Amino acid sequence: MLLTAACYLTLGALLPPLDDELYYWCWAQTPQLSYFDHGPLSGWSVAASTAFFGNSVLAIRLPAIVTSLVVVGCLGRLMRPATLWPWVILTPLFTFGAVLITPDTPLLLFWTLYLLWLIAAHRRLTPTLGELGRIPPALWLLGGVILGCGALGKYTMALTVPGSFVSFLLAAPRQWRAWLPGYVGHGLVSLAVFTPVIVFNYRHDFEPILFQWEHATASDSHWWVTAPEFIGIQILLFGLLPFALLPWTLLNLRTLARDPRLRVCAALYAVPFSFFLFKSFRGPLEGNWALASYLGFWPVAAHWHASACPPRLRGLARVVGLGVPFAVVIGAAVHLARPFEFVPVGGDRISRQAPRLEAVRLGAEAIRRDGRPLPVFTPTYQMVALLRYYGADARQMYAPKDKLLPGHTRPSHFTMPPESHLDSDEFFVWNEDLLHGELSRGLDHAVLLGSFPVAVRGVEVTAYRLMHYRRLKPGERDGTPTR
């Protein structure tokens, strides 16, 4: 674990920050009960870390590094035997992904703790002399706190509820009086812990949580596109085994249910994973939505590998089942050190991030040198975050989600409340192009203050423009000379 920690700290310091990581850093600058996009726990954790260690990239990522170490250590205890454990650590999630701060960080932490709690509860419930054991109130209380904290991180934690309910049904379907009251009680405790998000949404007419609901339930009739895309991303990240073992897990639930550890892990893998697989045939899914379901999968896979897989095929199963994500990690590491020439320059997002950040840093410096205390508008919330990290007073150019203009992103934490560029007599714009025609009405022609190219492998792929705009006064016409 010490070697793993050293690797994570090195990666966390060397990898350039991603846009979304700096977005959550912006959350940490103004701690709130919750945020438009997700629950508040990722923002709170970054705020705590940066309060002690400053605003370096490593300090921002420290909560993710600590979380990954805890999750990896817990998985090492849950996977018996630990033959597959090194392969799991070498997946993208626990290599490069281990140091990235996102709402998945608290989700993975508390999903893992909930797994451990649920196993402990089931062990207390195991029949002794023909009678079910008793789960003490303090243990139910602890489970409710863990469940609520996970939901404060990301709403996906809610999928542990049907998963854990199934696990109790598998343990004692006819003796529900032994566990159902406590189960309901732990759910009420989790709602109490979740109160900050409820209060925040009440103050904002539940717009944030409705946005997430619409995002999660969006449908698309093109299942032949969405399902293969979801499955392909999961195979790249986690291999073939999660798909290959789902039917085996469902067919062997009775056998797995005899062991509290496997019963819990099977339920918290099969239920959420089946949901996401079904959802992929109904509409688009983001590649990280199913992350937490793999925490229950890997102990089940370790059991299958040791007991059900023929000994002569175990090596082949490891290579075929988990070889793809291992190859992805190796390929990404090599590409970081020496970019592959066959990767198109325009699509090389790995090599592009560092020069892109440098262009934004230079642009923020130019804004400060200009000296005018004017806001800087940009059309994406990601770019707002980057500019703010480098010291610019950036704002998101608001556009309703049903009327998004080309190059603009959805509403975000930065648009609560919405802010119009037309509220300012003068302002800067940071963008790759001039303002869209619908946004430039009533404005004089732009004055270009600087151009900041982004070069990838010696080829310029884009350039950001820093422009000054002035709102026309009554009687002035478009095109009046500026200066």
N, C-alpha and C positions, 0 to 999 in steps of 0.2 A: 504493500500500500504506500510505503514511503516513496518508492520509485514512481508509482502512478501519480502521487501528489506532485512530485518534482516535474513530471512530464506535463501535467495540467497547468502548473504555474508558469512553466516556460511557454507553452502554447498560448496561455491567456495573455502573456506579456507581448508576444511576438506577432500574433495574428492581428491584422487591422480590424477595427471595430466595424460591425455591420450596422446598416441604417437603423434597423429595429432596435438594436441594443442601445443606440444613442437616443432613440425615441423613449425607451423606458428610463434612461438617465434623465430626460426632460421631465418625466413624471416625478422623479425623485426630487427635483428642484422645487416642486410645489406639492408636497404630500397632501393627499385628499382622502376622503372616505372610500372612494373608488374612482374609476376612470371610464371614459366612453367605450374603450375597446375591450377591457378585461377587468377582473378584480384587481385590488390594489397591492397584493402581496409582493409582486416583483418590484414595483416602484418603492415600496417600503423597505425591502431588503437592500436595494441599491442605495437608498437614502442613508440607511444605517452604515453600510460599508464605506461609502464615500465620506461620511461624517468623520470617520476615524482615520481613513487612509488617503483622503484626497480624491480628486477627480481623474486619476489616471485610468487607462483602459483596464489594467489589472484589478484595480480597486472596484471598478464597475462590475467586473466578472467574478469577483471573489465569492459571492453567494452561489453562483452556478458551480464553481469549482468545489466548494464545500459540499453542496448538494450531491454532485456526481460521486464524490468519494463515499458519502454515506450510502447512496443507492448501490454503488458497486460492492461495497462491503456487505450490505444486507443481502444482495443477490448471491454473494459467495456463501452465505449461511443457508439460504433457501434452496440452492441448487445442489442436489445430492444424487450421485457424486458430482464433483466439480469439474468433470472432464470438459464440458462445454464452456465453462466460465471464461477461460482466456479468449475464446472465440467471440464471446459476447462483448468483452472489453474492447475488442478490436473492430467492432462495428462503428459506423459513423457517429451514432448517438453518443458513444462513450470514448470517442477520440476527439475529433474537432468539435462535435456538438456538446461535449462535456463542459466546455469553457464558455459557451454562449449564454448570456442572460436573456431569458424570454419568460413569458407566463408559464411555459412548460417546466421551468425550473422548480417553482413551488409545487406545481402539480405532481411532478415525478417524486419529489421528496415526500409529500403527504400521502400519495397513493401507495408508496412503499411502506410508510409507517402504518397506513390503514391495513395493508396486507398482513403485517406483523401483528397488529392488534387483533384482526379478525381470526388469525390462526390461534392466538392466545385465547380468544373467546370460545372458539370451537373446541379447544382442548379442555376448557372448563366444562363444556357441554357434553363431553364424551360420557356415555353411560357407564356407571359403576354399579355392579351388582344388579344390573337390569334397570336402574333408574338413571334418568338424565341428571347430569351435574347442574350446578347453579352458577350463573354468571353474576358476580357481585355488582351492585349499582356503581361503584367507583370505576369499574372497568367499562361499563356502558357510557359513563360520563366521559371517560378518556376517549372512547371511540367517537363520540359526538364532537368533541373538540377537534380531533384530527380531521374528521370529515368536513367540518366547517372551515378549518384553515385551508384545506385543499381547495374548497370552492372559492375562497378568497383569492386563491392564485389563478384558477381557471375554472370556468363553469363545467368543463368536461368531467370534473370530479363527480358530478351528479350520476355518472354511469356506474359508479361503485354501488349505488343504492340498489338497482335491480340485480347487479352481480352478487352483492352480499346477501340479498333476500333469497336468491336461488341457492346460495351455499347453505343457508339455514334450512331451506326446504329439503335439500339433499341430506342434511344431518338428522332432522327430526320432523318429517312432514305431518305426522299425526299427533305430535306433542307440542303444538305451536304455543300453548300457554306457557311453556318453559322459557321461550325466547321472544315471542312477539311483543309483549309489553315493554321489555327493555329495548327492543329494536326500535319501536316507535319513539321511546324516550330519547334514545341517542340521536334520532333524526330531529327531534325538537331542539335538542342541545345544539346540533349543527346549524339550525336556523338562527338560533340566538347568536352564535359566533358570526354568522353571515350578515348580521344586522347592518354593518356599515354599508354594504352594497345595496341593501334594501332601502336604507335612508337616502343614499345618494341617488338612486333611481327615482324614488318618490319626489325628490326635489327637482328632478329633470323630466318629469312626466313619463318615466320609465322608457325614455327614448333609447338609452344605451342598451338595456337588456332586450328591448324589442328589436334593435338593430342586430344584435347577436343571434336572436331567435330566427329572424328572417335570413340571416347569413347561413345558419346551420340547417335550415329547412328548405333552402332554395332547391328547386327541382329543374331537371333538364331532360328532355325526351331523348337526347343523344347518349343513351347508356353505353353504346358500343365505343364511345370515346371516353366517357368519364370512368367507367369501370376498369378498362385496361390501363388507363393513366394511373389510377389509384393503386392497382395491383403492381404495376411496373415500378412505381416509386417505392412501395413497401419492399419489394424484392431487392431493389438497389440498396435500401437502408438496412434491411433485416434478414434478407435471404428468403429461400423457398420454404423453409420448415414451418413457419407460422401458417401458411396455407395448406401444406401437406398434412399437418397434424391436427387441423381443426376437425375433420371428420373422425379421426381416431379418438380425439378427446371426447367428442359427443357420444360416440359409440361405447366408450369405456368409462362413462361418468360414474356408474355404479361402483366399479372397481376403484377408481380414483377417490371416490367419496369415503372410502373406509379410512383414509388417512386425512386428518384435519388439515395438514399442510397442503396436500395435493387437492383436496376438496375446494379449499379457498382459492388456490392459484388457478385451478381449472375454471371455476366460476368467474373470477375476475379477468380471465383471458377470453373464454368462449363467449360470454355475454356481450361485452363491449366490442370485441373484434367482429363478431357476427353482425352487430348493428352497423358498424362502419362498412363492412363488406356489402351489406344490403343497401346502405345509403349510397354507395358508389354506383349502384345501378339506377338510382333515382335522381342523382344530380352530382355536381362537382364537389370534390372534397379537397381540402388542403392536405399536403403530404404528412404534416405532423399531427393530425388529429388523432390518429390511432396509437400514438407513442406509448401512452401509459398502459395499454392493454398488453404490451409485451412483457411488462414486469411480472405478470402472472404466467405468461407463456413459458419463459425460460426455465423455471423449475419443473414445469410439466415436460418440456422437451428433454431436460436432463434425466428425468425418470424414464421417459420413453427410450432414450438412447441407451440407458443402462439395462433396462429390463425387457423391452419389446423389440428392439432392433437386433437382428442377428449379429453376433460378434464379428464375423468376417466382413460385415458391411458397415461397421461403425465409422471407420475411417472415411469411406466413401460418402456416408451420410453427412459427416462434418464438412467435407469439401463441397459437395453438391448443395447441401442445405444452407451453409453459411459462407461459402467461398465468394459469392458475389459482393456482399458488403465489405469483406476483407480486401478484395481487389479494388473496390471504390476508394477505400482509405489509402491504399498504397498508391493508386493512380493520382489521387488528389495531393498527396504529400510530394510525389515526384514532380507534379505539375507546378506546385508552389515553388519548388527549388529550381526547376528548369522547365519552363512551359513547353508543352508539346506543340510542335509546329503545325500539326494537322488540325488543331483546334482553331476554328475561325476567330480572328481577332475581334470582330464585332460581338461575338457571343461568348467571349472569354470573361465571365463574371469573376472568376477567381483572381486573375491577373489585373482586372480592371479596378478593383476596389481601392487599392493603395494609391494609384495616381488620381483617382477620382476624389479621394479624401484630400489629397494635396492640393488639387484645384480649388476645392471648397475652402480649405484653410487660407490659401492665398487670396481668395475672394473676400473672406471675412476680414483679413488684414487690410485690403483695399478699402473696404467700407469704413473701418475705423480710421484710416488715414484721411478719408474724405472729410471727416469732422462734423458733418451735418447730422444732427440727432433724428434721423428719419427711419421709419420702419422699413424692413425688407420683406417684400411679398414673394412667395414662390408657390407653385401649384401643387406640390406634393408634401404630405406630412413628413415623409422620410427626409426630404431636403431641408425642411424646417429644423428637424432635429440636428442634422449635421451642421447647419449654420449656427444654431444656438450653442452647440458644443464648442465651436471655435470663436464664440464671443459676439456674434451678430444678433441684433434684435429682429429675429425672423418671425414671420406670421404666415399662416396657411391661407392662400387665396380661396375663399369659400365658394363652393358650388354645390347645390342640392344633389343628393345621391341619384335622383331620377333625371338630373340634367347635367351630368358630368361632361365637361368639355375634354377634347383630346389632350392627353398629357396630364390631366388632373386626377387626383386620387379622392377617395371617398371622404366623408366627414371623419373627424378624429378628435382626440383630446384637445387639439389646438383650435377647433371650431366650436368650442363650448365656452361662451356664446360665439356665434358666427361674427366675423369681423370683415367688413368690406374695405377694399383698398380705396374706394371712393370716399371713405370717411376722412381721408388725409388729403391735404392740399398738395403735398409733395411726398414722394416715396421712391424707394428703390425697388427694382424687380430683378430677381436672379432666376434665369431660365436659359434653356438652350435656344429659345426663339423669342420673337416679339410676343407681346400679349395677344391673345385671341381677340378677334374683332369685337365679339360681344362684351369683352371686358375693357376695351380701350375707348368706348364711347365717352365723350366728354373730356378726353385727355389730349394733351398736346403730343406731338411726335416724341418718341423716345430719344434720349441722349445716351449714346453708348459711352460708358465710363471705363470699360475694360473687357477683354476676352480672355478666358482661362481654359486652355485646351487640356483634354484628357488623352494621353498617348498610351497605348497598350503595345508592348513589344516594338516600340519605335514607330508605331502607326497611330496617327490622330484619329480617334473614333468619334469624338464629339468635342464641343467647346461650350462652356457656360458663359453667358453674357451678363454683365452687371450693367443695368440701365437705370436711368433717372427719368421719372415721369412727373408731370405737373398737371393738376386738374385745371381745365380752362375756366376762366372767370366769365361772368355774364357779358355777352357781347363779343367775346373772342371766338374765332373760328379754328377748326382743326387745321394744323399746319402753320400756326403762328410761330415765328422763330422763337426758339427757347433761349439760347445764349451762345 
